[in-house]
Amino acid sequence: MRVLIVGAGIGGLSAALSLHAAGIDCVVVDAAAELRPLGVGINLQPHAVRELTELGLGERIEAIGVSTSFQVYTDRFGCAILSLPRGRGAGYMWPQYSVHRGLLQMTLLEAVCERLGDKAVRAGLALRDFTETPDGVVASLRDTLTGEPVELTADVLVGADGIHSTVRSRLHPDDGPLLWNGVRIWRGITEIRPFLDGRTLAVIGSNSSRKLVAFPISPGRPLVNWVAEVKVAPGGPLFAADWSREGCLEEVLPHFADWFLPWLDVPGLLAGAERILEYPMVDREPLPWWGRGRVTLLGDAAHPMYPVGSNGGSQAVLDARMLARCLALYGPVEGPAAYEEDRRTATTPLVLANREMPIDKTVALVTERAPLGFHDISEVLTPAEMAEMAAGQRRITDMDARFLNERPSWSVS
Ligand SMILES: Cc1cc2nc3c(=O)[nH]c(=O)nc-3n(C[C@H](O)[C@H](O)[C@H](O)COP(=O)(O)OP(=O)(O)OC[C@H]3O[C@@H](n4cnc5c(N)ncnc54)[C@H](O)[C@@H]3O)c2cc1C
């Protein structure tokens, strides 16, 4: 069996490693002329770290990531509303890592090249279309340097081509535009004195107005990744969103100019970034089905979600592992359907829960009741409201620790 993976992002490269581990041949193509470490920080949840560890990458990921100790939700004065232990502290057998997306991608790419050979990943090849034949798939691509058409055949085609997926658009021509909730996101990385215990992910404020997420992402240097989110419009359909679009300080700083927390100088954090990126908070309507026959989708191509639960990259890793398992167990015709059955059922509720933003609702309630801050959260929220907030975290991000620790491995020999 030979699998053609379209897209060498976190999902596509994890799929290549997973397929190789399951004894399945594959090749990865990417439209980018050169794969470079783009983006800023993301989080790998314990469920994804388990899969990467089982792929033999545990030490490499540990070397580039910061093992997150706590996720603390605060109001805009830095008063703690809820503090949740993460990773091993929450009872998982695997840590949660905050990591630079580009470094993670390069780490996966390095492993793919070592294990599958240098020719396993072909940059500068953009998929344009595909045709299913009785015994395979014929992919039509374009060499992005020469403009020449290129044809590749495979037994299975996997669209891991991100939120603007061509594979998805061919399978679902009526899919509709991106859906924007009106929140604009600015992202950056700043060298700054570590805050709190140096391993905490802080979520300050809420998406009902302004929110700032900050977490350290480098084990060697005091680099803090920040994500500033501001509701700027009512939202609606959107036809473009570019992960690499440059943003500017003058646009984002006024929203946070007076956010001086006892443990974090937010204006200083924003102003200290060498480069600022800008992106709208978009997702797509969950699909009633992903793929057809020997063609399927994976990662953001299948289930783009708001980055509220820090779960997009992690879910792509889970997709990759389950896809390899199902192809190994059920073959190129029934495997994709079995994979989709498992992963679509798991990810659709996540897309919807991230859209609903359960935690932001409680943080907004705190701001409403205590607009100037508070001393003790028990004076502001009832135990039931606190419990509801913690439950929100489980809905958008977490897998039950005992379930994850005890479930059999997805590895196949
Ligand atoms: C350049 C870039 C920067 C990002 N930065 C951030 C960030 O800072 N923070 C964050 O939370 N998320 C970021 N993301 C998204 C994040 O990586 C994903 O949400 C998540 O990791 C799931 O990854 P994925 O592999 O499904 O998709 P992606 O990471 O989006 O990867 C998709 C890949 O498919 C390739 N591709 C697209 N169309 C075609 C085609 N027609 N033919 C061949 N290849 C194609 C793209 O070049 C890309 O490499 C970024 C994505 C990209 C592409």
PDBQT file of the ligand as one rigid body, heavy atoms in Angstrom, charges set to zero:
ROOT
HETATM    1  C1  LIG A 501       2.449  28.593   7.960  1.00  0.00    +0.000 C 
HETATM    2  C2  LIG A 501       1.556  28.183   9.096  1.00  0.00    +0.000 A 
HETATM    3  C3  LIG A 501       1.698  28.835  10.325  1.00  0.00    +0.000 A 
HETATM    4  C4  LIG A 501       0.869  28.483  11.384  1.00  0.00    +0.000 A 
HETATM    5  N1  LIG A 501       1.011  29.145  12.567  1.00  0.00    +0.000 NA
HETATM    6  C5  LIG A 501       0.226  28.823  13.599  1.00  0.00    +0.000 A 
HETATM    7  C6  LIG A 501       0.367  29.485  14.856  1.00  0.00    +0.000 A 
HETATM    8  O1  LIG A 501       1.194  30.372  15.009  1.00  0.00    +0.000 OA
HETATM    9  N2  LIG A 501      -0.467  29.138  15.863  1.00  0.00    +0.000 N 
HETATM   10  C7  LIG A 501      -1.412  28.150  15.716  1.00  0.00    +0.000 A 
HETATM   11  O2  LIG A 501      -2.144  27.875  16.646  1.00  0.00    +0.000 OA
HETATM   12  N3  LIG A 501      -1.542  27.482  14.551  1.00  0.00    +0.000 NA
HETATM   13  C8  LIG A 501      -0.753  27.793  13.499  1.00  0.00    +0.000 A 
HETATM   14  N4  LIG A 501      -0.895  27.125  12.314  1.00  0.00    +0.000 N 
HETATM   15  C9  LIG A 501      -1.938  26.072  12.220  1.00  0.00    +0.000 C 
HETATM   16  C10 LIG A 501      -1.560  24.811  12.950  1.00  0.00    +0.000 C 
HETATM   17  O3  LIG A 501      -0.332  24.331  12.473  1.00  0.00    +0.000 OA
HETATM   18  C11 LIG A 501      -2.663  23.798  12.740  1.00  0.00    +0.000 C 
HETATM   19  O4  LIG A 501      -3.877  24.335  13.262  1.00  0.00    +0.000 OA
HETATM   20  C12 LIG A 501      -2.468  22.455  13.401  1.00  0.00    +0.000 C 
HETATM   21  O5  LIG A 501      -1.131  22.197  13.723  1.00  0.00    +0.000 OA
HETATM   22  C13 LIG A 501      -2.977  21.329  12.483  1.00  0.00    +0.000 C 
HETATM   23  O6  LIG A 501      -2.018  21.176  11.449  1.00  0.00    +0.000 OA
HETATM   24  P1  LIG A 501      -2.313  20.597  10.026  1.00  0.00    +0.000 P 
HETATM   25  O7  LIG A 501      -1.104  19.767   9.686  1.00  0.00    +0.000 OA
HETATM   26  O8  LIG A 501      -3.627  19.964   9.929  1.00  0.00    +0.000 OA
HETATM   27  O9  LIG A 501      -2.361  21.875   9.078  1.00  0.00    +0.000 OA
HETATM   28  P2  LIG A 501      -1.269  22.959   8.761  1.00  0.00    +0.000 P 
HETATM   29  O10 LIG A 501      -0.283  23.112   9.840  1.00  0.00    +0.000 OA
HETATM   30  O11 LIG A 501      -2.000  24.161   8.308  1.00  0.00    +0.000 OA
HETATM   31  O12 LIG A 501      -0.474  22.336   7.490  1.00  0.00    +0.000 OA
HETATM   32  C14 LIG A 501      -1.031  22.233   6.209  1.00  0.00    +0.000 C 
HETATM   33  C15 LIG A 501       0.078  22.098   5.187  1.00  0.00    +0.000 C 
HETATM   34  O13 LIG A 501      -0.522  21.824   3.914  1.00  0.00    +0.000 OA
HETATM   35  C16 LIG A 501       0.158  22.547   2.907  1.00  0.00    +0.000 C 
HETATM   36  N5  LIG A 501      -0.758  22.736   1.772  1.00  0.00    +0.000 N 
HETATM   37  C17 LIG A 501      -1.861  23.521   1.720  1.00  0.00    +0.000 A 
HETATM   38  N6  LIG A 501      -2.468  23.394   0.516  1.00  0.00    +0.000 NA
HETATM   39  C18 LIG A 501      -1.742  22.498  -0.190  1.00  0.00    +0.000 A 
HETATM   40  C19 LIG A 501      -1.865  21.939  -1.494  1.00  0.00    +0.000 A 
HETATM   41  N7  LIG A 501      -2.863  22.270  -2.314  1.00  0.00    +0.000 N 
HETATM   42  N8  LIG A 501      -0.932  21.051  -1.921  1.00  0.00    +0.000 NA
HETATM   43  C20 LIG A 501       0.101  20.701  -1.099  1.00  0.00    +0.000 A 
HETATM   44  N9  LIG A 501       0.252  21.192   0.141  1.00  0.00    +0.000 NA
HETATM   45  C21 LIG A 501      -0.644  22.073   0.602  1.00  0.00    +0.000 A 
HETATM   46  C22 LIG A 501       0.565  23.839   3.616  1.00  0.00    +0.000 C 
HETATM   47  O14 LIG A 501       1.671  24.441   2.965  1.00  0.00    +0.000 OA
HETATM   48  C23 LIG A 501       0.906  23.346   5.025  1.00  0.00    +0.000 C 
HETATM   49  O15 LIG A 501       2.271  23.025   5.156  1.00  0.00    +0.000 OA
HETATM   50  C24 LIG A 501      -0.106  27.454  11.217  1.00  0.00    +0.000 A 
HETATM   51  C25 LIG A 501      -0.222  26.791   9.991  1.00  0.00    +0.000 A 
HETATM   52  C26 LIG A 501       0.597  27.144   8.937  1.00  0.00    +0.000 A 
HETATM   53  C27 LIG A 501       0.463  26.416   7.601  1.00  0.00    +0.000 C 
ENDROOT
TORSDOF 0
